Amino acid sequence: MKRLLSGVLFFVFIFGLSLIFSAAIHLKIYYQISQEALAAAQDYHNSFLEILAQSRIIPTPRPTQNPEIRDITPRPTKVIKAPTPPPHISEDQLWQALLDYRQSQNRTHLVKEESLCIYARKRVEEHQTRYLTLGPDDKPLDSHAGFERDAANESLFKDTNFPALAENLAYLPGYANATQIIEWGWDSSLPHRNAQLSNEWTHACVAGRFPFYVGIFAHR
């Protein structure tokens, strides 16, 4: 019985040792597995961090706004010429040019008459207005049509208080002074030359506004 008990105890002792040894072995294996798993996890984590660091998206910085640059380099400026204003030739200049021309040709003296000036200004205005509506085939001057009209209805004689009159017309856009109009313009046409140099006329007036000019000559 003692031998049997001793055998049982021995068996229990051996079995217990085997359990302890087995547990120790399992614990050791478990520990090794845990350490390997931990090491593997750590390696994975480290490699993940490296991959993450390499693939990390770096935000593109905003382009800096350059301050406005003022170019002070001198540039050649285009010179635009202002249109040349039309010449202004006064009645006094026209009158003096007529007197000087007649005097140089040994003609009699003329008297400037305001009623003739009023009519001459009227004819200038008529030509200025007419010029705005000229057709493609129309000439700037009316060939004395207005003068003949006023003579036909006798308003010419009533308005000027003269029974005999003559008219010089000129359209001279290329002339810039009174002497050119009198001595170059009208003097180039024989009828106009004769009118402004005739000793038959005792009174006259010359009016104009560029480029139209009118001379009215009269006597009683």
C-alpha positions as CSV (number, residue, x, y, z in Angstrom):
1,M,0.0,0.0,0.0
2,K,2.8,2.3,0.9
3,R,4.4,1.3,-2.4
4,L,1.2,2.1,-4.2
5,L,0.8,5.4,-2.4
6,S,4.4,6.2,-3.0
7,G,3.8,5.3,-6.6
8,V,0.7,7.5,-6.8
9,L,2.5,10.3,-5.1
10,F,5.4,9.9,-7.4
11,F,3.0,9.9,-10.3
12,V,1.3,13.0,-9.0
13,F,4.7,14.6,-8.4
14,I,5.8,13.8,-11.9
15,F,2.5,14.9,-13.3
16,G,2.7,18.2,-11.3
17,L,6.3,18.7,-12.5
18,S,5.2,18.1,-16.0
19,L,2.4,20.6,-15.7
20,I,4.7,23.1,-14.2
21,F,7.3,22.4,-16.9
22,S,4.7,22.5,-19.5
23,A,3.3,25.7,-18.2
24,A,6.7,27.1,-18.0
25,I,7.4,26.0,-21.6
26,H,4.1,27.5,-22.8
27,L,4.7,30.6,-20.9
28,K,8.1,30.8,-22.5
29,I,6.7,30.1,-25.9
30,Y,4.0,32.7,-25.3
31,Y,6.6,35.2,-24.2
32,Q,8.6,34.5,-27.3
33,I,5.6,34.8,-29.5
34,S,4.6,38.1,-27.8
35,Q,8.1,39.5,-28.2
36,E,8.2,38.5,-31.9
37,A,4.8,39.9,-32.5
38,L,5.7,43.1,-30.7
39,A,9.0,43.4,-32.6
40,A,7.1,42.7,-35.9
41,A,4.5,45.2,-35.0
42,Q,7.2,47.7,-34.1
43,D,9.0,47.1,-37.4
44,Y,5.7,47.5,-39.2
45,H,5.0,50.7,-37.3
46,N,8.4,52.0,-38.1
47,S,8.1,51.1,-41.8
48,F,4.6,52.7,-41.8
49,L,6.0,55.8,-40.3
50,E,8.7,55.9,-43.0
51,I,6.2,55.3,-45.7
52,L,4.0,57.9,-44.2
53,A,6.8,60.4,-44.0
54,Q,7.8,59.7,-47.6
55,S,4.3,59.9,-49.0
56,R,3.3,62.8,-46.8
57,I,1.6,65.5,-48.9
58,I,3.5,68.7,-48.5
59,P,1.0,71.6,-49.0
60,T,2.0,73.9,-51.9
61,P,2.7,77.3,-50.6
62,R,0.6,80.1,-52.0
63,P,2.3,82.2,-54.6
64,T,3.4,85.4,-53.1
65,Q,1.8,88.4,-54.7
66,N,4.4,90.6,-56.2
67,P,4.0,94.2,-55.4
68,E,3.0,96.4,-58.3
69,I,6.0,97.4,-60.3
70,R,6.0,100.9,-61.7
71,D,7.8,101.0,-65.0
72,I,9.5,104.4,-65.1
73,T,11.3,103.6,-68.4
74,P,10.5,106.6,-70.6
75,R,8.5,105.7,-73.7
76,P,8.2,107.8,-76.8
77,T,4.9,109.6,-76.8
78,K,2.9,109.9,-79.9
79,V,2.5,113.5,-80.8
80,I,-0.9,114.3,-82.0
81,K,-1.0,117.6,-83.8
82,A,-4.0,119.8,-83.1
83,P,-6.0,120.7,-86.1
84,T,-5.0,124.1,-87.5
85,P,-7.8,126.5,-86.8
86,P,-9.2,128.3,-89.8
87,P,-7.8,131.7,-90.4
88,H,-9.9,134.6,-89.1
89,I,-9.9,137.5,-91.5
90,S,-11.8,140.5,-90.2
91,E,-13.8,142.9,-92.2
92,D,-11.3,145.7,-91.4
93,Q,-8.5,143.6,-92.9
94,L,-10.5,142.9,-96.0
95,W,-11.4,146.5,-96.4
96,Q,-7.9,147.7,-95.9
97,A,-6.6,145.2,-98.4
98,L,-9.1,146.4,-101.0
99,L,-8.2,150.1,-100.4
100,D,-4.4,149.3,-100.7
101,Y,-5.0,147.3,-103.9
102,R,-7.0,150.1,-105.5
103,Q,-4.5,152.7,-104.4
104,S,-1.7,150.6,-105.9
105,Q,-3.7,150.6,-109.2
106,N,-4.4,154.4,-109.0
107,R,-8.1,153.9,-108.5
108,T,-10.5,156.3,-106.8
109,H,-11.3,156.1,-103.1
110,L,-14.2,154.0,-101.9
111,V,-16.5,154.7,-99.0
112,K,-17.4,151.9,-96.7
113,E,-21.2,151.7,-96.3
114,E,-22.8,149.8,-93.5
115,S,-25.9,148.8,-95.4
116,L,-23.7,147.1,-98.0
117,C,-21.8,145.4,-95.1
118,I,-25.1,144.0,-93.7
119,Y,-26.1,142.6,-97.1
120,A,-22.6,141.2,-97.7
121,R,-22.8,139.4,-94.2
122,K,-26.2,138.0,-95.2
123,R,-24.8,136.5,-98.4
124,V,-21.9,135.0,-96.4
125,E,-24.3,133.3,-94.0
126,E,-26.3,132.0,-96.9
127,H,-23.3,130.3,-98.4
128,Q,-22.2,128.9,-95.0
129,T,-25.7,127.4,-94.5
130,R,-25.9,126.1,-98.1
131,Y,-22.5,124.5,-97.8
132,L,-23.7,122.1,-95.1
133,T,-26.2,120.5,-97.5
134,L,-24.3,120.5,-100.8
135,G,-24.9,117.6,-103.0
136,P,-22.0,115.6,-104.6
137,D,-22.2,117.7,-107.9
138,D,-23.0,121.1,-106.3
139,K,-20.4,123.9,-106.3
140,P,-19.7,125.8,-103.1
141,L,-20.8,129.1,-104.6
142,D,-24.3,129.7,-105.9
143,S,-23.2,131.6,-109.0
144,H,-24.8,134.8,-107.7
145,A,-28.2,133.2,-107.7
146,G,-29.1,134.8,-104.3
147,F,-27.9,138.2,-105.5
148,E,-30.1,137.9,-108.7
149,R,-33.0,136.7,-106.6
150,D,-32.8,139.8,-104.3
151,A,-32.5,142.1,-107.3
152,A,-35.5,140.5,-109.0
153,N,-37.7,141.0,-105.9
154,E,-36.1,144.5,-105.4
155,S,-35.2,143.7,-101.7
156,L,-31.6,144.3,-102.7
157,F,-32.2,147.9,-103.5
158,K,-34.5,148.6,-100.6
159,D,-32.2,147.0,-98.0
160,T,-29.1,148.8,-99.3
161,N,-30.6,152.1,-100.5
162,F,-28.6,151.9,-103.7
163,P,-29.9,151.6,-107.3
164,A,-26.9,150.0,-108.8
165,L,-24.8,147.2,-107.2
166,A,-22.3,144.5,-108.1
167,E,-21.2,141.4,-106.2
168,N,-17.9,139.5,-105.9
169,L,-18.0,136.0,-104.5
170,A,-15.1,133.9,-103.3
171,Y,-14.7,130.4,-101.9
172,L,-11.0,130.3,-100.9
173,P,-10.2,127.6,-98.3
174,G,-6.5,127.8,-99.2
175,Y,-6.0,131.5,-98.6
176,A,-5.0,132.7,-95.1
177,N,-5.0,136.5,-95.3
178,A,-7.0,139.4,-96.8
179,T,-4.4,140.4,-99.4
180,Q,-4.5,136.9,-100.9
181,I,-8.3,137.1,-101.2
182,I,-8.3,140.5,-102.9
183,E,-5.1,140.4,-105.0
184,W,-4.9,136.6,-105.7
185,G,-8.5,135.4,-105.5
186,W,-10.7,138.0,-107.1
187,D,-7.9,139.5,-109.2
188,S,-7.4,136.1,-111.0
189,S,-10.9,136.5,-112.6
190,L,-11.4,139.3,-115.0
191,P,-15.0,140.2,-114.1
192,H,-14.1,140.2,-110.4
193,R,-11.0,142.2,-111.1
194,N,-13.0,144.8,-113.0
195,A,-15.6,145.0,-110.2
196,Q,-13.2,145.7,-107.4
197,L,-11.0,148.1,-109.5
198,S,-13.8,150.0,-111.3
199,N,-14.0,153.8,-110.7
200,E,-17.7,153.5,-111.4
201,W,-18.3,152.4,-107.8
202,T,-18.3,154.9,-105.0
203,H,-19.3,152.7,-102.0
204,A,-18.4,149.2,-101.0
205,C,-18.0,146.6,-98.3
206,V,-16.2,143.3,-98.0
207,A,-17.3,140.6,-95.5
208,G,-16.3,137.1,-95.0
209,R,-16.0,134.0,-92.8
210,F,-13.6,131.3,-93.8
211,P,-13.8,130.1,-96.5
212,F,-16.5,132.3,-98.0
213,Y,-16.0,136.0,-98.8
214,V,-18.4,138.6,-100.4
215,G,-17.7,142.0,-101.8
216,I,-20.6,144.4,-102.6
217,F,-20.0,147.5,-104.7
218,A,-22.5,150.3,-105.3
219,H,-23.2,153.8,-106.5
220,R,-26.2,156.1,-106.7
